[in-house]
């Protein structure tokens, strides 16, 4: 799963150690901005307490729920046959599939291939949202149709359904023809054409099988839960016995701009209206966080910390030490929190962080930075 600000590396570089040291002192672990869900998975798989994962976006809570909502590993072999093989058979009998296969036998002219792919995917489909919204842009016609058939044939059993949907989300992230996130697809230029062909050459069925097997083998010790909502709206549900993990947005651009394709898959409606080069849904369909608005981020941070302090919960907070594009910094987090909490850990981890849109031409795609791992205990 390609995800900006992922905590996967930090879990092996100080964050995992701190969580493991603290978590057994609490009755529940609450991941307020669960993102790609690596932290929720880590806690659920290694500790005897339930995890509550919260995020504004459904793709995030789907990924979390695929693991933390189960207490046993799942045998995915039957699902491969009943879901993936079944979807492939239905897809293969489709007229759009035959046209997609024929088009894939293109020559060396990438611009013509992309143009013809977009023309083909303008044909209205009632199968699912990916063909018309993203075919010929983020995905090849073959990939787009495959994802739509996978979504149409999801199991009805809830435990199986969330596993398969999470596998789709992860596979789409791996196949998508974009520079790392889904803010903009690659365009058929001389420089980027090879990346389109590389991405479009990936098989969604094979990726789904791998991701399904991977996710099926993971499970929680204690069954957890998910909530798709703004973190501010669930503060009254927190308790003094909660260990709350906070890794809020650090970008002045809404994260929903970068992951709208994955959100479309998670929502799985029959169609979605998109526009522009990025193929964005309407702004009203993209969740908005105050943390990604420079004019609101300071007030949002203070409201969050005050709300948690009032509930008496303990916090593990991660944030870049330097000022970020939403106007916040690790030092500012400490200054605000110190009014209500005792700072008992302040560790700095060095690494490379996404510049959210850099392509190494106009600006670097990643830059060196440091991130703080903070422990706040209520006064």
C-alpha positions as CSV (number, residue, x, y, z in Angstrom):
1,X,0.0,0.0,0.0
2,X,1.6,3.3,-1.2
3,X,0.7,5.9,1.4
4,X,2.2,9.3,2.3
5,X,3.3,9.6,5.9
6,X,3.1,5.9,6.4
7,X,4.1,4.8,9.9
8,X,5.3,1.3,8.7
9,X,8.9,2.3,8.9
10,X,8.5,4.1,12.2
11,X,7.1,1.0,13.8
12,X,10.5,-0.6,13.5
13,X,12.3,2.6,14.5
14,X,11.1,3.6,17.9
15,X,7.3,3.9,17.5
16,X,6.6,0.2,17.9
17,X,8.8,0.0,21.0
18,X,7.0,2.9,22.7
19,X,3.5,1.5,21.8
20,X,4.5,-1.9,23.1
21,X,5.8,-0.4,26.3
22,X,2.7,1.6,27.0
23,X,-0.2,-0.3,25.6
24,X,-0.6,-3.0,28.2
25,X,-1.4,-0.3,30.8
26,X,-4.7,0.6,29.0
27,X,-8.0,-1.1,28.1
28,X,-8.2,0.1,24.5
29,X,-6.0,1.5,21.7
30,X,-7.6,4.3,19.7
31,X,-6.1,5.2,16.3
32,X,-7.7,8.6,15.5
33,X,-6.2,9.0,12.0
34,X,-5.7,5.4,10.9
35,X,-4.6,6.1,7.3
36,X,-3.1,2.9,5.8
37,X,-3.8,1.1,9.1
38,X,-0.3,-0.1,9.8
39,X,-0.4,1.1,13.4
40,X,-3.9,-0.4,14.0
41,X,-2.8,-3.7,12.6
42,X,0.4,-3.7,14.6
43,X,-1.4,-3.2,17.9
44,X,-4.3,-5.6,17.2
45,X,-1.9,-8.4,16.1
46,X,0.4,-8.1,19.1
47,X,-1.6,-7.1,22.1
48,X,-4.6,-8.4,24.1
49,X,-6.7,-5.2,23.9
50,X,-9.2,-4.0,21.3
51,X,-8.4,-1.4,18.7
52,X,-10.7,1.3,17.6
53,X,-9.7,2.8,14.2
54,X,-11.1,6.1,13.0
55,X,-10.6,7.9,9.8
56,X,-12.5,10.4,7.6
57,X,-12.2,8.1,4.5
58,X,-13.8,4.7,4.1
59,X,-10.9,3.1,2.3
60,X,-8.9,3.6,5.5
61,X,-11.4,2.0,7.8
62,X,-12.0,-0.8,5.3
63,X,-8.3,-1.6,5.4
64,X,-8.3,-1.5,9.2
65,X,-11.5,-3.5,9.6
66,X,-10.2,-6.3,7.3
67,X,-7.7,-7.2,10.1
68,X,-8.9,-5.8,13.5
69,X,-12.5,-7.1,13.2
70,X,-11.3,-10.8,13.2
71,X,-9.7,-12.9,15.9
72,X,-8.8,-15.9,13.7
73,X,-6.9,-16.3,10.4
74,X,-9.1,-16.9,7.4
75,X,-8.6,-19.6,4.7
76,X,-8.7,-17.5,1.5
77,X,-8.5,-20.5,-0.9
78,X,-12.3,-20.8,-1.3
79,X,-12.6,-17.1,-1.9
80,X,-10.1,-17.2,-4.7
81,X,-12.4,-19.5,-6.5
82,X,-15.8,-18.0,-5.5
83,X,-14.7,-14.4,-6.0
84,X,-11.6,-13.9,-8.1
85,X,-12.2,-16.8,-10.6
86,X,-15.9,-16.1,-10.8
87,X,-15.2,-12.4,-11.5
88,X,-12.7,-13.3,-14.2
89,X,-15.2,-15.6,-16.0
90,X,-17.9,-13.0,-16.0
91,X,-15.5,-10.4,-17.2
92,X,-14.2,-12.6,-20.0
93,X,-17.6,-12.9,-21.5
94,X,-18.1,-9.2,-21.7
95,X,-18.0,-7.3,-25.0
96,X,-16.0,-4.6,-23.4
97,X,-13.4,-7.1,-22.3
98,X,-13.0,-8.3,-25.9
99,X,-12.6,-4.7,-27.1
100,X,-10.1,-4.0,-24.3
101,X,-8.0,-7.1,-25.2
102,X,-7.9,-6.1,-28.9
103,X,-6.9,-2.5,-28.0
104,X,-4.0,-3.8,-25.8
105,X,-2.3,-5.2,-28.9
106,X,-1.0,-1.6,-29.5
107,X,2.1,-0.5,-31.3
108,X,4.8,1.7,-29.9
109,X,2.7,4.9,-30.0
110,X,1.8,5.4,-26.3
111,X,-0.1,8.6,-27.0
112,X,-2.5,6.9,-29.5
113,X,-2.9,3.9,-27.1
114,X,-3.9,6.2,-24.2
115,X,-6.2,8.3,-26.4
116,X,-8.0,5.2,-27.8
117,X,-8.2,3.7,-24.3
118,X,-9.9,6.8,-23.0
119,X,-12.3,6.7,-26.0
120,X,-13.2,3.1,-25.3
121,X,-13.8,3.8,-21.6
122,X,-16.2,6.6,-22.5
123,X,-18.7,3.9,-23.5
124,X,-21.2,3.7,-20.7
125,X,-20.9,0.7,-18.4
126,X,-23.3,-0.5,-15.7
127,X,-20.8,-2.9,-14.1
128,X,-19.1,-0.5,-11.7
129,X,-17.5,2.9,-11.2
130,X,-13.9,2.3,-12.4
131,X,-14.3,1.9,-16.1
132,X,-16.0,5.2,-16.9
133,X,-14.2,7.3,-14.1
134,X,-10.6,6.0,-14.4
135,X,-10.2,3.8,-17.4
136,X,-7.6,5.1,-19.8
137,X,-6.3,7.4,-17.1
138,X,-5.2,5.6,-13.8
139,X,-5.9,2.1,-15.2
140,X,-5.9,0.4,-18.6
141,X,-9.3,-0.6,-20.0
142,X,-8.5,-4.2,-19.0
143,X,-7.6,-3.2,-15.5
144,X,-10.6,-0.9,-15.1
145,X,-13.1,-3.6,-16.2
146,X,-11.4,-6.2,-14.0
147,X,-11.8,-4.0,-10.9
148,X,-15.4,-3.3,-11.7
149,X,-16.2,-7.1,-12.0
150,X,-14.3,-7.8,-8.8
151,X,-16.4,-5.1,-7.0
152,X,-19.7,-6.3,-8.6
153,X,-19.0,-9.9,-7.4
154,X,-17.9,-9.1,-3.8
155,X,-19.2,-11.8,-1.3
156,X,-22.3,-11.0,0.7
157,X,-20.9,-12.4,3.9
158,X,-19.6,-9.3,5.8
159,X,-16.3,-10.8,7.0
160,X,-15.5,-12.1,3.5
161,X,-16.7,-8.9,1.9
162,X,-14.4,-6.6,3.8
163,X,-11.4,-8.9,3.2
164,X,-12.1,-8.8,-0.6
165,X,-12.7,-5.1,-0.7
166,X,-9.5,-4.4,1.2
167,X,-7.7,-6.6,-1.2
168,X,-9.1,-4.5,-4.1
169,X,-8.0,-1.3,-2.5
170,X,-4.5,-2.5,-1.9
171,X,-4.3,-3.9,-5.4
172,X,-5.5,-0.7,-7.0
173,X,-2.8,1.2,-5.1
174,X,-0.2,-1.1,-6.6
175,X,-1.6,-1.0,-10.2
176,X,-2.5,2.7,-10.5
177,X,-0.6,4.7,-13.1
178,X,0.4,7.7,-11.0
179,X,3.5,9.1,-9.4
180,X,2.7,7.4,-6.0
181,X,-0.7,8.7,-5.0
182,X,-3.8,9.3,-7.1
183,X,-3.8,13.0,-7.3
184,X,-2.8,13.0,-11.0
185,X,-2.4,10.1,-13.5
186,X,0.7,9.8,-15.7
187,X,0.2,11.5,-19.1
188,X,1.4,9.9,-22.3
189,X,4.5,12.0,-22.7
190,X,7.9,10.8,-23.9
191,X,9.2,10.7,-20.3
192,X,6.1,9.2,-18.6
193,X,4.9,6.8,-21.3
194,X,7.0,4.0,-20.0
195,X,5.5,4.3,-16.5
196,X,2.0,4.1,-17.9
197,X,2.9,0.8,-19.7
198,X,4.6,-0.5,-16.6
199,X,1.5,0.2,-14.4
200,X,-1.0,-0.9,-17.0
201,X,0.9,-4.2,-17.4
202,X,0.1,-5.3,-13.8
203,X,-2.6,-7.9,-13.4
204,X,-5.3,-6.9,-10.8
205,X,-6.4,-10.5,-10.4
206,X,-2.9,-11.7,-9.5
207,X,-2.5,-8.7,-7.1
208,X,-5.9,-9.3,-5.5
209,X,-5.0,-13.0,-4.9
210,X,-1.7,-12.0,-3.2
211,X,-3.3,-9.3,-1.1
212,X,-6.3,-11.5,-0.1
213,X,-3.9,-14.2,1.1
214,X,-1.8,-11.6,3.0
215,X,-4.8,-10.0,4.7
216,X,-6.5,-13.3,5.5
217,X,-3.5,-14.4,7.5
218,X,-3.6,-11.4,9.7
219,X,-6.0,-11.0,12.7
220,X,-6.5,-9.4,16.0
221,X,-6.1,-11.0,19.5
222,X,-9.2,-9.1,20.6
223,X,-11.9,-8.0,18.2
224,X,-11.8,-4.3,17.4
225,X,-14.0,-1.8,15.6
226,X,-13.9,1.0,13.1
227,X,-15.6,4.4,12.7
228,X,-15.6,6.4,9.4
229,X,-15.9,10.0,10.7
230,X,-14.0,13.1,11.7
231,X,-11.8,12.4,14.8
232,X,-13.3,15.5,16.5
233,X,-16.7,13.9,16.4
234,X,-15.8,10.9,18.6
235,X,-13.9,12.6,21.4
236,X,-16.8,12.2,23.8
237,X,-16.4,8.4,23.3
238,X,-12.9,8.4,24.7
239,X,-12.1,7.1,28.2
240,X,-9.2,7.5,30.8
241,X,-8.3,3.9,30.1
242,X,-7.6,4.6,26.4
243,X,-4.2,5.0,24.8
244,X,-4.9,7.3,21.8
245,X,-2.5,7.4,18.8
246,X,-2.5,10.6,16.8
247,X,-0.8,11.0,13.4
248,X,-2.8,13.8,11.8
249,X,-2.5,15.3,8.3
250,X,0.6,17.5,7.9
251,X,-0.3,18.7,4.4
252,X,-2.0,21.9,3.4
253,X,-3.8,19.9,0.7
254,X,-6.6,17.6,1.5
255,X,-5.7,13.9,1.7
256,X,-8.9,13.1,-0.2
257,X,-7.3,14.6,-3.3
258,X,-4.5,12.0,-3.1
259,X,-6.7,9.0,-2.5
260,X,-10.0,9.6,-4.3
261,X,-9.5,6.5,-6.5
262,X,-9.2,4.3,-3.4
263,X,-12.2,6.0,-1.8
264,X,-14.3,5.3,-4.9
265,X,-13.4,1.6,-4.7
266,X,-14.2,1.5,-1.0
267,X,-17.6,3.2,-1.5
268,X,-18.4,0.9,-4.4
269,X,-21.3,2.8,-6.0
270,X,-22.3,1.9,-9.5
271,X,-21.0,5.2,-10.9
272,X,-19.2,8.4,-9.9
273,X,-19.0,11.7,-11.6
274,X,-15.4,12.9,-12.1
275,X,-13.8,15.9,-13.7
276,X,-10.4,17.4,-14.7
277,X,-7.0,15.8,-15.4
278,X,-7.0,14.3,-11.9
279,X,-10.5,12.7,-12.5
280,X,-11.7,14.1,-9.2
281,X,-15.2,13.6,-7.8
282,X,-17.0,16.7,-6.8
283,X,-15.6,18.5,-3.8
284,X,-18.7,17.6,-1.8
285,X,-17.8,13.9,-2.3
286,X,-14.3,14.3,-1.0
287,X,-13.9,14.4,2.9
288,X,-12.4,17.6,4.2
289,X,-10.1,17.8,7.3
290,X,-9.5,21.0,9.2
291,X,-5.9,19.8,9.7
292,X,-5.3,20.2,5.9
293,X,-6.6,23.8,6.0
294,X,-3.8,26.2,7.1
295,X,-6.4,28.7,8.4
296,X,-8.1,26.0,10.6
297,X,-5.3,23.7,11.5
298,X,-4.2,25.5,14.7
299,X,-7.7,25.6,16.1
300,X,-8.3,22.0,15.1
301,X,-5.1,20.8,16.9
302,X,-6.1,22.7,20.1
303,X,-9.6,21.5,20.0
304,X,-8.4,17.9,19.6
305,X,-5.9,18.1,22.5
306,X,-8.3,19.8,24.8
307,X,-11.1,17.3,24.0
308,X,-8.8,14.3,24.8
309,X,-7.5,16.0,28.0
310,X,-11.1,16.4,29.2
311,X,-11.6,12.7,28.7
312,X,-8.4,11.9,30.6
313,X,-6.8,9.7,27.9
314,X,-3.1,9.3,27.2
315,X,-1.7,10.2,23.8
316,X,1.1,9.0,21.6
317,X,1.5,11.7,19.0
318,X,3.7,11.7,15.8
319,X,4.4,14.8,13.7
320,X,7.3,16.3,11.7
321,X,9.5,18.5,13.8
322,X,9.8,21.3,11.3
323,X,6.9,23.5,10.1
324,X,4.7,21.7,7.5
325,X,2.5,23.1,4.7
326,X,-0.6,23.2,7.0
327,X,1.3,25.6,9.3
328,X,1.9,23.1,12.2
329,X,5.1,21.7,13.6
330,X,6.2,19.2,16.2
331,X,7.4,22.0,18.5
332,X,4.0,23.7,18.2
333,X,2.2,20.4,19.1
334,X,4.4,20.2,22.3
335,X,3.7,23.9,23.2
336,X,-0.1,23.4,23.0
337,X,-0.2,20.0,24.6
338,X,2.0,21.1,27.6
339,X,-0.9,23.1,29.0
340,X,-2.9,19.9,29.7
341,X,-0.4,17.1,29.5
342,X,3.0,16.0,30.8
343,X,5.5,15.3,28.0
344,X,7.1,12.0,29.0
345,X,8.7,11.0,25.7
346,X,10.2,13.2,22.9
347,X,12.1,11.1,20.4
348,X,13.2,12.4,16.9
349,X,13.3,9.9,14.0
350,X,15.1,10.9,10.8
351,X,13.9,9.8,7.4
352,X,12.6,10.8,4.0
353,X,9.1,12.3,3.6
354,X,6.9,12.9,0.6
355,X,6.7,16.4,-0.7
356,X,3.2,15.6,-2.0
357,X,3.4,16.1,-5.7
358,X,7.1,16.6,-6.4
359,X,8.4,14.6,-9.4
360,X,12.1,15.3,-9.1
361,X,11.9,17.7,-12.1
362,X,10.1,20.8,-10.7
363,X,10.9,19.7,-7.1
364,X,12.1,16.7,-5.2
365,X,9.6,13.9,-4.7
366,X,11.0,13.3,-1.2
367,X,13.1,15.3,1.2
368,X,15.0,14.6,4.4
369,X,13.1,15.5,7.6
370,X,12.7,14.4,11.1
371,X,9.6,13.3,12.9
372,X,8.8,13.4,16.6
373,X,7.4,10.6,18.6
374,X,5.7,12.1,21.7
375,X,4.0,10.7,24.8
376,X,1.5,12.9,26.5
377,X,0.1,11.9,29.9
378,X,-2.8,13.9,31.4
379,X,-1.9,16.1,34.3
